[in-house]
Amino acid sequence: MARASAAAQFALPLDWSAAGSNDPPVIIGDCNADALRFLADPAAWPVRCAVLVGPPRSGRSLIGRAFSRASGGRVVDGAASLSEEALFHAWNAAQAGGRPLLIIADTPPGMWDIALPDLRSRLAAVPVVRIGAPDDGHARDLIEMLFAQRGMTIAPDVADFIVRRMHRSHVVIAAVVDALDGASLAQGRRIGKRLAGEVLQQAGLITADLVDKTEGDA
């Protein structure tokens, strides 16, 4: 399987790079490619509104900002960030003006507690796209990118060592990088497999019985 960062393979109409912003580029993998393909063509949406659902730390806000830059659309980052009346008016404005509206949320609209009947009926017609859990390749790319953002690099075999032993979720990936960054600074040690095994096992971020204690630093 190709590395998840090979964005060109998806041939998306929108530019998901960070050009013109302080954001990192969107890393594309199996967990978000379908959502990005849909968001890349808002003119084809059945209504001028869509909902992006994803777990915390999954890059959903980053995707929302990239979508806004590339399409000129409006992004509501968190359905609860607007009142029902404001969200209703935003939905109507998108339909009237043709400017796409993207709502980022934890869950799809069918699970929201919506008191306003007109808003509930409109959101029932809104397409929902999802970000899933990262696969191995995407998890490796995210770990490497998060370290690069901190001005650090780790060898590919270290990232592989971690990914093979961790629960693959975006929250765990962020916690792994935080733990190793802190330990490396505190102990004055480079991030190799030995440090990763020690720190992440102690923190409960990797499965202890999968750690091969014979593996040294690369």
N, C-alpha and C positions, 0 to 999 in steps of 0.2 A: 504494500500500500504506500502511496506517495506521502511525503510529509505534509501535514495539514497546512503549513504556511505557504504552500504552492498555490497562491491565490489565482494565478493565471489560468490554471486548469479549469476554473469554473466560468471563465469568460463572462463576468457580470457586467451589465451595462453601466452601473454606477461605479465611480472610483471610491473604493473603500480604504484608500490610503489616508494618511493623516496630513496631507498637504494643506498648508494654510492654518494649521492648528498646533496646539501643544500636545495633542493626543498621539498615542502610538497607533500604528496601523491596526486594522481589524485582522486578526488571525482567523483564517477560514478553515473549517474542518467539517467532518460529517455532522457534528452536533449543531452547527448553525448554517450550513450551506443552503438548505431548503428555505430557511427564513430569509437569508440574504438574497436569494434569487427572487423571492416574492417582493421584498422591499425594493429591489432594484428597478422595478417597473410599476410605479404607482399609477401610471395611466391605464394599466390593465385591471386595476382593482375594481370590483363590482360596485363599491361605494368609495368615496374619497377618504376613507378611514380604515385603519387596521390596528390590531392589538398585538404587541410583541410580548410574549410570556417567557420568562426564563428565571432560573434560580439566582440567588444573590451571587455576586462576583463573577457572573457569566459573561460580562462584557455588554450587557444589554444597554446600559447608558452610553457606552462608547459607540455602539452600533447606532443608537438613536441620534447622537451628535453627527456621526458620519452621514446618516440618512438626511438629516436636516441640511448639512452643508451641500450635499450632492444634489438634492431634489428641491431645496427651498421649502420643504414641508415644515409643518409645526410639530413639535414633539411635546407630549405631556408625560413627564417621567414620574410615573406613580399615579394611578387612577385617583387615589385619595388626595392628591395634591390640589385638586380643584373641587369645588362644590358641584353637586349634581346639576344645578342650574348653569354654572359656568361650563361644565362639560357638555351639556345639551347645546348651549350656544356655540361652542367650539365645533361640535359635530355639524350643526346647521351651516356655520360659516364655511366649513370645508366643502360642503356640497354646493353651496351657492357660489363660492369663489374659485373652486377647482384646486385650491392649495391642499395637498394631502395632509392628513392628521394621523400621527402615529402615537398611540397610547402604550406606554410601557407598564406592565403590571406583573404581580406575582402569580395571579390566577386568571383564567378567562372570564369574560363578562358574565357568563352563566352562573358563576360562583359568587358574584358580587351581590351585596345587599342593596339593591337600588329601589328607592321609594318612588321616584318619579316615573310614572308609566310611560310617558313619551320617550324618555331616555332609555328605559329598559327595552322598549320595542325597537328602537333604532340600533342599539348595541347588539341586539339579537341577530342583526343582519351583517354585522361587521366580521370580516375574516380574521382568524386568529392564527398567528405563526409562533412557533416555539423554538427555544434553544434547549437542547438536551444535554445530557452528561457528556463530558469529553471522552473520546477514545484515547488509546495510548499515544498516538502520534500528536494529537492536539494537546494532550496533557504535557508532553515533552516540550512542545513549542511554547506553551504558556509559561512553563517554569523558566525556560531559557530567556523569554522576553521579559518576565518580571525581574529576573536578576540583571538583565541588560539595562533596564530602566534605573536600576540602582548603581550602575557603573561597574557591575561585576559580571564575570563570565564563569561558567562551569563546563567541564568537559562533557561531551555527549553521553559517555558511558555512565557518568554520575546521574544525569537526568534519567537515563534508562533504569539504573539501579533503583532510583526513587519510585518511578512510575510502576515498575513491576511489583512493588510492595505496598502501594498506597491505595486507599479507596479513591476512585476517580470521581471527584466532584470539584467544582470551581472553588468552593469554600476551603476544602482541604488543600488544594494547590496554593492558595494565598497563605494559608497557615504554615505550610511547608517552607515557603520562601521566607516568611517572617522569622520562623524559628531558626533556620540555617543562617540567615543574615545576622541575626542577633548573636548566635553562638560563635560565628566566625569572627565577629568584631570583638566579642568579650574574651575569647580565648586566643586571638591572634593566629588562627589556623586557617589554611585555605579550605575550601569546601570540596572535599573528596568523599569517596564512598565510606571511609571509616568514620569521618565526622558525621556524615548524613545518617549512617546506621545508628550511631550512638545517640545523637540528638533527637532524631525522629522517633526512634523506638521509645526513648524515655518520655517523649511528649505524647505517645500514643497515636502518632500520625502514620506509622507504617506497621504492618503486621509482623509481630516479633518472631513468629516461628518461620518466617520466610527469609529472615536475615541470615545470610551465610557468613558466619564469623571468620571464615578463612579468607574472605575477600578483603584485600587491602586497598589502599588508595592507588588510583591509576596515575 
